[in-house]
Amino acid sequence: MSLSRIRNLLLDMDGTIYLGPHTIAGARDFVEYLRSSGRGYLFFTNNSSASAEQYAAKLASMGIQASPSEILTSGEAMARFLLHHTEHRRVFVVGTPSFEAEVDAAGLVRTEDKPDAVILAFDRTLTYAKLERACLLLRAGVPYYATNPDKVCPTEYGYIPDCGSMAALLCEATGRMPQFIGKPHAEMVRMGLEKLGAAPESTAMVGDRLYTDMQMAYDAHISSILVLSGETREEDLAAADRKPDYVFASVAELHSALEDAES
């Protein structure tokens, strides 16, 4: 697809827009360009432990203006999936208070008594009581979903267990793994397209990881744009079985290419 035909962008954050506490050079101008050019965009994150409002505040602290409506967490994607693609409305949630609030705001009902589904998220407030109840429900055959398959979450002080590790723990006790919604699963893209009101043929995923961001784009049949400002290096790209549609050093170079494509 020609870059000029891309009217909607799904934007990974860490490694694409910022790296740790610092914005990537040119990221602020890139986001402003997307806004001024009338393109649709969503910031994507697999981290469901924080709300869209908290992510908007984080971006604002870096000088990037974003409203909560321009951010899609795997938590919101989960709520959208349940509401629009299942009949599950009563859910047992293993997640943070922030995620619980997101579930409540979506109109789902949290309950421990005869839920329609068990929902697992990255939970920094995880307790044995939550694990015990989830285990009993899963062994009883209750449908089971999880926000994201990440095994660890990077922090400024090191890597800590993420949703995928918690799913592995429950799998050891129940023999069941959940249906994941977040990256690299195509459902995350589908929920983003629904939120944007965008078509796959005019949408691209922009990210720094081949095995999550780019794989998700391939599976969801949208354009794939890799930036080399985060995890992936040129030697990783050279060894990859499948190459993205476009590769740029960073979003600054993508910004220039989009402008050139319009001229």
N, C-alpha and C positions, 0 to 999 in steps of 0.2 A: 504494500500500500504506500502511495505517495504521502509524505509528511503533511502536505497541504490538505489531505482528506481527513486527517486526525483532528477531530473536534472535541474529544473528551479524553481526559487522562486520569488514570488511577495512579497515585503517587505513593510509593513506599516512602518512609520517613528516615529512619536511622540508616545511614550509609548513602542516602540519596539526597535528602534535604538538609540533614544535619549529621554530624558524626560526634557522638557523645554530647557534650554540652555546647558544641560550636556549630554554627551554620557552615555549610559548604559554600565556598566562594561562588557568588552568582545566584545562589538559591533565592534570595529575596527578590532580586530583579526578575528571575524566572517566574515566580508565583505572580508578581505584579503584571507581568506580560500576559500570562494566561487569563487573568481577570480582565485586563483592558482589551484583549483580543476577542473576548466573548466566548472563550472555550469553557466547557464544563470540566470540573476536576474534583476529585476527592482524595484526601490524605488517607492512606490505608495503614492499619496497624493490627497485628495479631494479639496485642496486649489488651486483654479484657478487664484487667484489674483497675484501670483508670477510665474515666468517662470522657466523652467527646469534649465536654467543657474543660476538663483538666488538660487535655491535649491542646485545645485552643489556647489556653493560658500558657502552656509551655512554648508553643510556637510564638506567641506574642512576646514572651520574654526574650526570644531570639530575634525580634524585629520582623517576624512574619505574621501578618494579619490573617487570621482564619476564623470563621465562625464555626460553632459546633456542627452546623448543618453541612459543612464542607469536610467533615471527618467521619470515617467509617471504621469503628473498632470491630473486632471479631465478636464482641458482645452484642453490639447492635445488629450485626449480620445474623447472629444466632436468633435474636428476637424476631427479625424480619422473616427469616426462614420459617420459624415455627408458625408465625401468624399467617403467612401467605402460602405456605406449601405443605402444611400439616393441619390436623385437627386438634393437636395438643394445645391445651390452654391451662391445665393445672400441672405445675412442674415442681419437682424437688431440685433445688439448686445447691450446688457446691461451688461457691464463689465468694468474692469479697463483698462487703456492704455496698460498694459502688456498683458492682455488677447486679446485685440484688435490686438496687434502686432502678437500674436500667430495665430489668425484667418487669418490675412493678409499673414503670412509666409506659411500657409497651402495652399494658393491659393484661399481661399474663398473671396467673394466680399462683403464688408460691405456697406449697403445702408439703407436709410429710405424710399426709393421709391419702392413700390411693391416688397418687399423681398419674397423669397421662404419660409423663416422660421424666427421665433423670437428665439434668443438664450440668455438665462439668466445665469449669472455667479455671484459669490461673487463679489460685486462691492463697493469698498470703495470710488468711485467717483460718486456714485448714485446721480442723480438730478431729480427734478420733471419733467423736459422736457423728460428725458428718460422714466420715468414711464408713462407719458401721451401718448407718441408715442407707447410704447409697449401695453398699454391698448387698444388703438384704433385698432391696428393691430390684437390683440387677439380677440377682439369683432367682427372683420371682418372675423375670422375663419382661420387666417394664422397658419400653423403648428408651434408647440411650444416645445422647448427643454430646459433643464437646466443642468448645470454641476454636481450639487450635492444637496442632500436634507438636509444637515446639517442646523439646525436652528440657531446655534450660533457657533462662531469661538473663541477658547481660545486664549488669548493674555497674555503677562506678567502683564497687568494691569486689566484683567478681561475678561468677555465674551461679545462679540459684535455680532450684527445681521449678519448672514451668508446667503447663497443663499436660503435656505429653508424658511427663514423668509420673504425674498423678494418675493419668489414665493407665499407665503401665502397672502401677501399684494395685489399682482396682482390678486389672486384668489378671494379676497373679491370684487374687482372691475369688474371682468370679468366672474367669475364662472368657470374658467379653471385652471387646474394644468398641469405642463409640463411633458414630458417624461424625467425622470432623467437618466443620464448616469453614474455618479460616484458612489462610495460605498454607500450603500451595493448592488447596482444593478449589475447583472451579466455582463452587457455590458462593465463595466470597466475591468473585467477579460478578456473578449473576445478581447478588444482592446490591452490589455497587451500581450496576447498570439500572436496576429497578429504582434505586434512590435518585440517580441522575436523570432517569427517563431517557437513557442513551441506547443506541444500537451497537451491537458488537462490531460491525464493519466500520464504525467511525471512532472506535475507542482503542486506546493503547495502555498497556501497563508499563510504568517506568520504575525500575528498581535495580538493586545492586547484586542480587543473588540469582544464580542460574537455577538452583534446585528448588527455590520457592517462587520468587517473583516471575521469572521467565517460564518455568514449568507451568505455573498457573495460567499465564497468558496463552501458552500453547494449548492447554487442555480446554480453555474457555473460548478458543478460536478468536482471540483479539490480537492486535499488533503487539509485538514485544520490543521494548526499548531498554537495553542494558546500559547502565552507567558504571564506569570503573572507578568511582569515588569511594566505594565501600569495600565489601568483602572480595568480590571477584577481581582477579588479576588477569593480565593478557595471556599468561601461560595456562590459566584455568579455561579461558575461552577457547584457546587453541586446541585443548584436549577434549572439549565438549562434543558430544555426538550430534547435537543440534545447535545451530547458531541463531541468536536473536535476529529479528528483522533489522534492527538498527543498534549500533554501539557508539557511545560517546564517552569522552573522558569524564564529563560531569553534566549536570543540568545546564550549566552555563553554555556549553557547546550545543546542547539540544535547543536551547533558547535561540541561539544564532541560526541554527539550521531551520527552525520553524519560521523565523523571520524571512530567511532567504527563500523558503519554499512559497511564501506568499507574494514575493516581489516579482 
